[in-house]
Amino acid sequence: MISVITPCYNIIKDGREEYFHKMMKSVHEQTYKDIEHIFIDGGSNDGTLEILKKYQDKGWIDKLISEKDTGIYEALNKGIGLARGEFINIMNTDDYFTDKNFFSRSIVEIEKHDVDFTHADKIIKSRKWERDAIKRGDERVAFFRMPFRHQTMIVRKNVFDELGLFDEKYKIASDYKFVLQMLLANKRGHYLPEIHVCSLDGGISSNRQKCIEEVSQVLFECYGKKYHLTAMDCNRIYIRKIPLLLLLKIILLVKNNKIRNSLVYNYLQSLNFI
């Protein structure tokens, strides 16, 4: 079973109702039918709860909680705690699947390659008639930015059981921290090199300054301390403004074989330094 977890709050007020209905249809029409859809609503007060209850009456929502929370990661942790499935997918209210066979194909690939998760590409639709953006999965860049889009990921639930849930002290970058923890724990993934999810742009992660602060801290917490990188080093790595001394420091670690099989090594490969 795949447990699909959707955090939710005031989709009508925020202008996301159209994409919400697309998301619900795209989950319901998956050819893989062993699915439970869990909704964690943060106490919506704009009519969202009435919409959710209609879908629950149709049998499209299996579990629904509506109560105040501290943000998306508390909601996701509640959903994971309720999940009965062997696999977890996180689907936002303003995203939807573009392929009815996405779940079926993901499960086949997980079992075929004996991996812990799959991931794929995503297209982000602009609200302002700007150019749409395609976000591709690339494990090599995990050292300085989110390598996967969590909506495209199918993750074995036992990975959460082993590594723990999302860190609720973060408001933007806890999913990134979880991905780093997975890779540092040598969890293996399989990439589906096609677009399988469409998203609407915006959201809290569009706050660039807050994103820089949190991601830099995640890098320092998960990786920097171990290899004697400072918080400022991690900040520079994330914004990709790496001074020569920092670059030499990283290369020296690689040359001494301290991190040859690590994310830093892959990062330098992606920049064609090694």
Secondary structure as UniProt FT lines:
FT   STRAND          2..8
FT   TURN            11..15
FT   HELIX           17..28
FT   STRAND          35..41
FT   HELIX           48..58
FT   STRAND          63..66
FT   HELIX           72..82
FT   STRAND          87..90
FT   TURN            93..94
FT   STRAND          95..97
FT   TURN            100..101
FT   HELIX           102..113
FT   STRAND          117..125
FT   TURN            127..128
FT   STRAND          133..135
FT   HELIX           139..143
FT   HELIX           150..152
FT   STRAND          154..156
FT   HELIX           157..163
FT   TURN            168..169
FT   HELIX           174..184
FT   TURN            185..186
FT   STRAND          189..200
FT   HELIX           204..206
FT   HELIX           208..219
FT   HELIX           220..224
FT   HELIX           225..227
FT   HELIX           231..238
FT   TURN            239..240
FT   HELIX           244..255
FT   TURN            256..257
FT   TURN            260..261
FT   HELIX           263..270
FT   TURN            271..272
//
